[in-house]
């Protein structure tokens, strides 16, 4: 079984890809959208509010 971090990463990637496919974000918006979605999923899974400090945990 994949680690929690791997599952969060995979889920965030799938969501961003779907948003690109449906035209909700452009491929150039990938970095910002991915970071935001990743933080939100991680905070939800870990039951913590999303913040910029989450970047330092990787």
Contact map, one row per residue, 1 for C-alpha under 8 A:
1110000000000000000000000000000000000000000000000000000000
1111011000000000000000000000000000000000000000000000000000
1111111000000000000000000000000000000000000000000000000000
0111111100000000000000000000000000000000000000000000000000
0011111110000000000000000000000000000000010000000000000000
0111111111000000000000000000000000000000000000000000000000
0111111111100000000000000000000000000000000000000000000000
0001111111110000000000000000000000000100110000000000000000
0000111111111000000000000000000000000100000000000000000000
0000011111111100000000000000000000000000000000000000000000
0000001111111110000000000000000000000000000000000000000000
0000000111111111000000000000000001001100100000000000000000
0000000011111111100000000000000001000000000000000000000000
0000000001111111110000000000000000000000000000000000000000
0000000000111111111000000000000000001000000000000000000000
0000000000011111111100000000010011001000000000000000000000
0000000000001111111110000000000000000000000000000000000000
0000000000000111111111000000000000000000000000000000000000
0000000000000011111111111000000000000000000000000000000000
0000000000000001111111111110000000000000000000000000000000
0000000000000000111111110000000000000000000000000000000000
0000000000000000011111111000000000000000000000000000000000
0000000000000000001111111100000000000000000000000000000000
0000000000000000001111111100000000000000000000000000000000
0000000000000000001101111110110010000000000000000000000000
0000000000000000000100111111110000000000000000000000000000
0000000000000000000100001111110000000000000000000000000000
0000000000000000000000000111111000000000000000000000000000
0000000000000000000000001111111110000000000000000000000000
0000000000000001000000001111111111000000000000000000000000
0000000000000000000000000001111111100000000000000000000000
0000000000000000000000000000111111110000000000000000000000
0000000000000001000000001000111111111000000000000000000000
0000000000011001000000000000011111111100000000000000000000
0000000000000000000000000000001111111110000000000000000000
0000000000000000000000000000000111111111000000000000000000
0000000000010011000000000000000011111111100000000000000000
0000000110010000000000000000000001111111110000000000000000
0000000000000000000000000000000000111111111000000110010000
0000000000000000000000000000000000011111111100001100000000
0000000100010000000000000000000000001111111110000000000000
0000100100000000000000000000000000000111111111000100000000
0000000000000000000000000000000000000011111111111100000000
0000000000000000000000000000000000000001111111111000000000
0000000000000000000000000000000000000000111111110000000000
0000000000000000000000000000000000000000011111110000000000
0000000000000000000000000000000000000000001111111000000000
0000000000000000000000000000000000000000001111111100000000
0000000000000000000000000000000000000001001100111110000000
0000000000000000000000000000000000000011011000011111010000
0000000000000000000000000000000000000010000000001111110000
0000000000000000000000000000000000000000000000000111111000
0000000000000000000000000000000000000000000000000011111110
0000000000000000000000000000000000000010000000000111111111
0000000000000000000000000000000000000000000000000001111111
0000000000000000000000000000000000000000000000000000111111
0000000000000000000000000000000000000000000000000000111111
0000000000000000000000000000000000000000000000000000011111
